[in-house]
Amino acid sequence: MTLPAHGSERFDVWAPDARAVTLLADGREYPMHQADGPARPDGTTRPDGAGWWTAADAPAAGDVDYGYLIDGDTTPLPDPRSRRQPAGVHSLSRTFDAGSHEWSDGQWQGRGLQGAVIYELHVGTFTPEGTLDAAAGKLDYLVDLGVDFVELLPVNGFNGTHNWGYDGVLWYAVHEGYGGPAAYQRFVDAAHAAGLGVIQDVVYNHLGPSGNYLPRFGPYLKSGEGNTWGDSVNLDGPGSDVVRAYILENAAMWLRDYHVDGLRLDAVHAFKDERAVHLLEEFGALADGISAETGRPATMIAESDLNDPRLLYPRDVNGYGLAGQWSDDFHHAVHVNVSGEATGYYADFESLEALAKVLVDGFFHDGSYSSFRGRHHGRPINTAAVHPAALVVCSQNHDQIGNRATGDRLSQSLGYGQLALAAVATLTSPFTPMLFMGEEYGATTPWQFFTSHPEPELGKATAEGRIKEFERMGWDPAVVPDPQDPETFVRSRLNWAEAADGDHARLLELYRRLIALRRTTPELSGLGFEDTAVAFSEADRWLRLRRGSVEVAMNFSAEPRVLAVAGASIALATDDAVRLDSGRLDLPGHSAAIISK
């Protein structure tokens, strides 16, 4: 359900605990009264009729700057459903008519995950300008690279000028520094014109520490029931009907008003929901409903630390019916085997056997003991019921880079050969590969954790908390950059000039060739778990992945290896010294070859 964007009801607000609410619109005060009845003039119903306030004589048209005065407070609060915050999250909201954009993507049919490649980017550091319009100017580059989806890190309203986006407090607004909601619509329109889908990263498990006024309006949060980032969102307590509707209406807004093709749901393991119908199941149903309405796929992808395949199973067999979920196990296995780093949560993955298990079964921890957690973790995937494309995998992403002590990429410590191995493992896996911006050319710019909290005490707490996070990984706290230092943000911007030089250009060309080969080779992107097999030698550090009639041979050793291969030809090699002759495949150290029979 979507609240009307016309007439007095466009300023309706849910504030069930308030004694008095006044709308401040364009400098004029409009006393509001409770509208307890569930019926609306347009025939729809409010989620839980109680607690809604309305102002019958409020401005019915035009752009309006507005806020709410609650219980006699003289400081206006922004609208929980604000579409624009021109002066920041502590200031007045501004109306935005999403229907005024003239879309040109009528021919866009969308696409699903199977066979696709995702490119993850952060709007603020993807280009020097750090705006949606500037990012749109790089879409031709992404088309040339060969990717199918652009996944944007969160763009909702947060405090300050720059941030990863996970400290958002106004979920319906698009950060003004990126260009606001109109620029967002332009970006999606341009992406569709270029043949690219758009996935939006959204955060519904917590709110940021500055500018969160939701508790002033109603029971959006559950005090004392926190997760890693603060109080949990109220998904199952009193008043949670409206809170869940608030979340689901926001998801629908991205899919309908902004024409996005899918949502990446942040850290769903942090949802605290004991209702019989889980919020994730409602997301799955919402996506299916909107897909039926628009005729295009609406893809829901969960970031989950649970290794629980129930997220992917159909709802009619007690699953949640999501299209995909991230698999950190794949990342960990690739990272350890190309870098040799095996501290903290990497410890269990220090073997080619770990990578082999992930490639065949989807998860490494599928009920096995996790030394980092100190307990058994996960459950097996019913591989007959799930296509491997439902698992989104990567060798690098914003979390796995940015949550390192110095935000260092693999390309800051590894050579071309190891980076090429990571690329081959990811792009020839049975799963849906995702690249992180700059990975494809071996960017040497770090991607560090940066914030711009105006409150000094919050900035200090953020920096101290950051150092504490790294204790279990054994990283030196002395090298952790200050998130509040503007230079931390500046350092994290991509340097596009690198892409044309030396091994950077060589790696970029490899990524282009790999993605093109994947697209034109059905065995690499379309087959299920049953058509995947792996052989490996732990001692000699080679691994052979078979996908139907295609074989991928990878040498993770620094020393050359020789493998026996019959009746085949090389479709792609990462090193010019790779040779296949008379059934003998010569692989130099840190190299790979894709072989077709």
Phi, psi and omega in degrees: 000144182233131180294143181300148179253022182221161178068190184295332186291349178292348177251007178302144182217144178266116179215073189295337183262355183284146175269332180207139178226132178237132175274127173256110184230119182051041176083358180248143181266136178234106177302137180254155176231156182288137177244084189284336181292144183282342186280143174250160177301332182273006175091350178276173180238148175283148173289112182062097187300334185286148172090001180268138180244144181221155176235106189297329185256019180292159179305131185264350183206168176084163176288132185226131169269129189208164176197183185234136174256118186251127176052043174083359177296137182270356178262116182289144179255145178291159181288130176303334178256025182303134176267340179217143175228076187302327183251017178105170189286348178267358189251187182295149173278165174226137179295154178214127179265099182295337182281355182280344180286132177267100184289144178242018185256029182300335180272354182289123182261353182072183176197160177265186184285326188300124181086358186268160171236132182255143177238114182268131179217155176252119187304319187290338182240000180289325179231163176300325182284330178069036181234164177295321178295321178293321177298323177299330178291348179258005184295325179298324176299317181291324176297316179296325177295324176109006183287165184247329180233143167255125177251118181267131170300162188309138181243005184289169188295126176228164181279141179095187184263327181220148188187157173298330181112351183273003174257027182295148179232346177235095191289340182269349183264151171257129183311127183298325180299336177274348180123353178078184187294326179295320178295326179297315178298320178298320181297312181297318178301315180294321179298314180296322177298329180274358180086020181249135172277163180235127173247130181254127175284125181233149185239112180239009184263346179195172175236158181292169186276350183229123180095009178272098180258006183303320180298339177289337182267320184184183185281062178287333183240160178249100183298134179086352177246077188265169169239197184303331190252003180136199181299142178285153174286141183283095181260346186218005180265186176304136182083359185288344175301315181288323180296316178296320177297323178301319180288311184293324176294327177293316177300317179295326178301314180297318184286325183267300187289331184248002173060023179291157186265347180185167179234139170260116186269113186291133168040061182292343176294346178271355175293133174249097189222110180252014177286156184298323175258108184291150179303324180297324176295324178292325175298316179299317179293321178300314181298317180296320180295316181290325177297318177295326181287320186264340184079010179235150177300140172240106193261122176255121180239124181263136163272115184225136177263009189270342188050047182247107182290352178303331179302331186262342183289151179299153182292335181284355172239033175071023172266184180260346173072028177278157182281334184196168171211152177289149175236099179292334181302320179298313179304311184299318182294318178293314182303312183296319186284339175264335186253334184082357180284126185220038178264166175055229184286356175278346193303318184289350188254017186277062177189154171290336176301323179296316179295319179299317180296318180298317182297327184270321188253348181094310177245149168274306177275097180238043186115359181277168182283129177257113182294328181292322180274341182071029181196171174285152189215142172081181175210157183293151173274134169284094188291347175281342184255350185231132173278140182301338178298344179288345177263120179266124187232164181200164170259345176209147171206180186300321181289311187290339172268305187294337179266014168273160187306315183251007181064034185274137177277163173302326184289352177272351181227345183249157179271179182306315185301314180291322177295323178295320177300316179298320180295315181296314181301319183286314188276350174251002178292164178288353192264184175270112183282144175231133177255150173256136187317128179091341179303322188292341175241015177067047181306137178262357174286134177288170169232099190259166178280120183229145177221168178217048180294124178292337182279117183303320183293326178288321176300319179294316180296322179296315180296318180292320178295326180298315180296320181297328181299333188269001185302317185284343180272350179076017180276150184286116181295340182292340183263000182287121181289151178288118181301333184276346179290122180305331180294334177297320176291314183298318180299334187275355177287142177294144173254096187291341179296334181299327189300341183262001188251137166043232182294339175297312179294323178297316180293319179300318178295323177298315179300317179299316181293319180297314181295320178295318179295320179298319182291326185263002181239097185304329180298332183276340187233347188247342186281158181269185180301325186294342180258019180246132177219152183223139168232150182202161172235114178295322183290317184266353172066038171242154179220137179241120179254125177252128175237095186063237180268004180257136178238139177245117180254126184233130178252105181273000178272155174283347181263152178294150178227152178239128179237149178272126180224128183251139170054056185214168175224156182276122176271331180198141175225147181273349185223136181296341182274357175295133181226141172232114185211127176053044178077008181246121177255116178263118180247113173300169177301141179050061179217168180211156176220141174256124189241131176247140182261000000 
